[in-house]
Amino acid sequence: MALYAIGDLHFGKAVNKPMDIFGDNWDNHTQKIIDNWKKTVNNDDTVLIAGDISWGINLNEAMPDLQDIHNLPGKKILVKGNHDYWWATITKLNKLFDDMKFLQNNYYIYKDYAICGTRGWICPNKNKFDEEDEKIYKREIQRLRLSLDMAKKDGFEKIIVMTHYPPTNDDLEESEFTKTYKQYNVKKVVYGHLHGKEFFKYALEGNKDGIDYTLVSCDYTDFKLVKIME
């Protein structure tokens, strides 16, 4: 029984959206992920999927991709990415598959850990951060706190957070996300969103203030799943 993570699957069975604009390594990326998943994950394992799951514009378009994920081994916990326009209400999504749980204003349990999280948003920076960005940023912080508060209220002391967006800006400056993680004594944070070697340098990786940060966007991991813990 192990916990794995991967982000930015960008499946698109019903939508023609080539990903090779990000590099030749994206050629046939869906099959690479599926093959690596089957070689790595057992049915009693859990996989965190850190957003940008399907290119589908609505749930009907996304369903073939969600079905493919459902058919893969293990239990799955999914969080919304900025391209997941198909994302419906949590109540509706959580009725789709018995092995797939959708994370928004709630939490799930892995052993004695609570899995919390939210989509996230770009953090304040010197390049582009307007009033609309600030509004969404504050809303996502609130959603994160709702998730964390639910877990704390139920007595969980060990917490893993999954977001889609990175927890800092390109300068790796402290943000309301990193402050919240410290306040709630979060143990691990996994996230995605960053693509291409020129952007990987903006990733917060490793231990910072006692919290383990891991970038799991699939091209960063060579389309393989990352083991977060046993």
C-alpha positions in Angstrom: 0.0 0.0 0.0 1.6 3.2 -1.2 0.7 6.8 -2.1 1.7 8.1 -5.5 1.3 11.5 -7.3 1.2 12.8 -10.8 -0.1 16.0 -12.3 -1.1 17.5 -15.7 -2.2 14.3 -17.4 -3.8 16.4 -20.2 -5.7 13.5 -21.5 -7.8 14.3 -24.6 -9.6 11.3 -26.0 -12.5 13.4 -27.2 -10.5 16.6 -28.0 -7.7 17.0 -30.4 -5.2 19.0 -28.4 -1.6 18.0 -29.2 0.9 18.5 -26.4 4.1 18.3 -28.4 4.2 22.1 -28.6 5.9 21.6 -25.2 8.6 19.3 -26.7 9.0 16.0 -28.5 8.9 14.2 -25.1 5.1 14.8 -25.2 4.7 12.5 -28.2 2.2 9.7 -27.3 2.3 11.0 -23.7 -1.1 9.5 -22.7 0.1 6.0 -23.5 3.4 6.6 -21.6 1.5 7.6 -18.5 -0.8 4.6 -18.8 2.0 2.2 -19.3 4.0 3.6 -16.4 1.0 3.7 -14.2 0.2 0.0 -14.8 3.8 -1.0 -14.1 3.9 1.0 -10.8 0.5 1.1 -9.1 -1.3 -1.8 -7.4 -5.0 -1.9 -6.6 -4.5 -1.1 -2.9 -2.4 2.0 -3.7 -3.7 5.6 -3.9 -2.8 8.1 -6.6 -3.0 11.9 -6.2 -3.8 13.6 -9.5 -2.8 17.3 -9.3 -5.1 18.9 -11.9 -5.2 19.5 -15.6 -6.7 16.1 -16.0 -8.7 16.3 -19.3 -9.0 18.8 -22.2 -12.7 18.2 -22.3 -14.8 21.4 -22.3 -17.7 19.7 -20.6 -18.3 16.5 -18.6 -19.4 14.6 -21.6 -16.1 15.3 -23.4 -14.1 14.5 -20.3 -15.9 11.2 -19.5 -13.7 9.1 -21.9 -10.6 10.4 -20.1 -12.1 9.9 -16.6 -13.1 6.4 -17.7 -9.6 5.6 -18.7 -8.3 6.8 -15.3 -11.0 4.8 -13.6 -9.8 1.7 -15.4 -6.2 2.1 -14.1 -5.1 0.4 -10.8 -5.5 2.1 -7.5 -7.7 4.6 -5.8 -7.5 8.1 -7.1 -7.9 11.6 -5.5 -8.2 14.4 -8.0 -8.0 18.2 -7.7 -9.0 20.8 -10.3 -6.5 22.4 -12.7 -6.8 25.6 -14.6 -7.8 23.7 -17.8 -10.4 21.5 -16.2 -13.4 23.3 -17.6 -15.5 20.2 -17.3 -15.3 20.2 -13.5 -18.8 20.0 -12.1 -20.2 20.1 -8.6 -18.4 17.9 -6.1 -21.6 16.0 -5.4 -22.0 15.1 -9.0 -18.4 14.2 -9.6 -18.2 12.0 -6.5 -21.1 9.9 -7.8 -19.3 9.0 -11.0 -16.8 6.3 -9.9 -16.3 4.4 -6.6 -12.5 4.6 -6.9 -12.2 8.3 -7.8 -12.6 11.1 -5.2 -12.7 14.8 -6.1 -11.1 17.3 -3.8 -12.7 20.7 -3.2 -13.6 22.2 0.2 -13.2 18.7 1.7 -10.5 16.1 2.5 -9.8 12.4 2.2 -8.0 9.9 4.3 -4.8 8.0 3.6 -3.8 5.8 6.5 -3.4 8.4 9.4 -3.0 11.3 7.0 -5.6 13.8 5.7 -5.3 14.6 2.1 -6.4 18.3 1.7 -6.1 20.8 -1.1 -7.5 23.2 -3.7 -6.7 24.3 -7.2 -4.6 27.3 -6.1 -3.7 30.3 -8.2 -0.7 32.4 -9.3 1.0 34.0 -6.3 1.7 37.8 -6.1 4.6 38.7 -8.3 6.2 41.6 -10.1 5.2 40.6 -13.6 1.5 40.0 -13.7 -0.9 40.1 -10.8 -4.0 42.3 -11.1 -7.2 42.8 -9.1 -8.8 39.7 -10.6 -5.8 37.6 -9.8 -5.9 38.9 -6.2 -9.6 38.0 -5.9 -9.1 34.4 -7.1 -5.9 34.1 -5.0 -7.8 35.0 -1.8 -10.7 32.7 -2.7 -8.3 29.8 -3.2 -6.6 30.4 0.2 -10.1 30.3 1.8 -10.9 27.0 0.0 -7.6 25.6 1.2 -8.3 26.7 4.8 -11.8 25.1 4.6 -10.2 21.8 3.6 -7.6 22.0 6.3 -10.1 23.1 9.0 -12.3 20.1 8.2 -9.3 17.7 8.7 -8.2 19.4 11.9 -11.7 19.4 13.3 -11.8 15.7 12.8 -8.6 15.2 14.7 -6.0 14.8 11.9 -2.5 16.0 12.8 -0.7 14.6 9.8 -1.7 16.5 6.6 -0.7 16.2 2.9 -1.8 19.0 0.6 -2.3 18.8 -3.1 -2.8 21.8 -5.4 -2.5 22.4 -9.1 -0.6 25.7 -9.0 2.8 26.1 -7.4 2.9 27.5 -3.8 5.2 30.4 -4.6 5.9 32.9 -7.4 8.9 32.6 -9.8 11.2 34.1 -7.2 10.2 31.4 -4.7 9.0 34.1 -2.3 6.8 33.3 0.7 3.1 33.4 -0.1 -0.2 33.0 1.8 -0.1 29.4 0.7 3.3 28.7 2.3 2.3 30.6 5.4 -0.9 28.5 5.7 1.1 25.3 5.3 3.3 26.3 8.2 0.4 27.4 10.3 -1.4 24.1 9.9 1.8 22.0 10.3 1.4 20.4 6.8 3.9 17.6 6.3 4.0 17.4 2.4 2.8 19.4 -0.5 2.5 18.1 -4.1 1.6 20.3 -7.1 1.9 20.6 -10.9 1.2 23.2 -13.6 4.8 23.9 -14.5 5.9 22.6 -18.0 9.1 22.7 -19.9 12.7 22.8 -18.7 12.8 26.6 -18.8 10.0 26.7 -16.1 11.1 23.9 -13.9 13.7 26.3 -12.3 10.7 28.1 -10.7 9.7 25.0 -8.7 9.9 24.9 -5.0 11.4 21.4 -4.3 12.6 19.6 -1.3 12.3 20.6 2.4 11.4 24.2 3.3 10.5 25.1 6.8 9.9 21.5 7.7 7.6 20.9 4.7 8.4 18.6 1.8 7.5 20.1 -1.5 7.3 18.0 -4.7 6.6 19.0 -8.3 4.7 16.2 -10.0 3.7 17.6 -13.4 4.1 14.7 -15.7 6.8 16.0 -18.1 8.9 16.9 -15.0 8.6 13.3 -13.8 9.2 11.8 -17.3 5.5 10.8 -17.3 6.0 8.5 -14.3 4.3 8.5 -11.0 6.2 9.8 -7.9 6.0 7.8 -4.7 5.1 10.2 -1.9 5.1 7.6 0.9 4.4 4.0 1.7 
